[in-house]
Amino acid sequence: MALKIRLTRLGDKKSPFYRVVVADSRSPRDGKFVEILGTYNPLTNPAEIKINNEKAVEWIKNGAQPTDTAKELLIKSGAIERK
């Protein structure tokens, strides 16, 4: 089972709101997930990012791979360092 840290979409049409979750890479985007790490609201100015950095680092140590977008959010929240 390959775990990914990725976004699931919530919110209404034209007003997206995202959860940052740990999920099996084979499950659908808005499907089953293992754990919620935080939220991301792109509509506020500046965009609101709330992520539990300790949990995120723990999942990365356990082998979870962040997607490109999730990786950028983790860098902005301070969970991981930019290389």
N, C-alpha and C positions, 0 to 999 in steps of 0.2 A: 504494500500500500504506500504510494507516494503522496506525501502530504504537501500541500501548498498553502501559503498565506496569501489570501486574495480578497477581493471585494465582492459583496453581494449587494444588489440594488434593492432599495426600498423607496418609498415615496410615490407621489402621484406622477402622472404624465407631465412632462416638462419641468418637474421639480424633483430631481434625484436626491437621494440620501443614501449613503453607503455604510455597511458594516464591514469592518476588517475582521475576517474569520480565518480559522485553520480548517481546511477541508481536504478530503481525498481528491486527488487530481481528476479522477474519473467521474465524480459527481457533477450534476449540472450547476450552472452559475448560482442560481437561487435555491439550490437543493440542500441536502443534508450537510451539516458541518459538525466539526468536533468541538470547537470552542470559539467564543466571540472575544476578540482582542481589543476592539474599540470601534469608533465611528469616524466618519468623514463627511462633512457637509460642504460641498463645493459652492453653494449659493451665497454663503455669507462672505463679507469682504473684510479682512482676509479669510480664506477658507478655514473652517474650524476642523482641527484634527485632534481627536482624543484617543490615545492608544495607551494601553497598559504595557509600558516598556519592559518591565520585568518578565511578564508572561511571554512577550514577543521574543526576547532574547533566549528564554528557556526553550521555546519551540524551535528556534533556529539552531540552537545547540543540539537538539534532538533530531535534526535533519529536515525540518520543514523548509521548503524553498519559496521565497517570496516572488510574486509576479513582478514585472517591471513597475507597474503603477504602485503596488503595495510597497515595493522597495523604496521608491521615492518618498512615500508617506512615512515609512519607518525612519528614513534619514532625516526628514523634517522634524519628526517628533523626538529624535535623539536616541532611538533604540539601537541603530547601527551607524557605523562611521562610513563616510564616503571614501572610496578607495582611490 
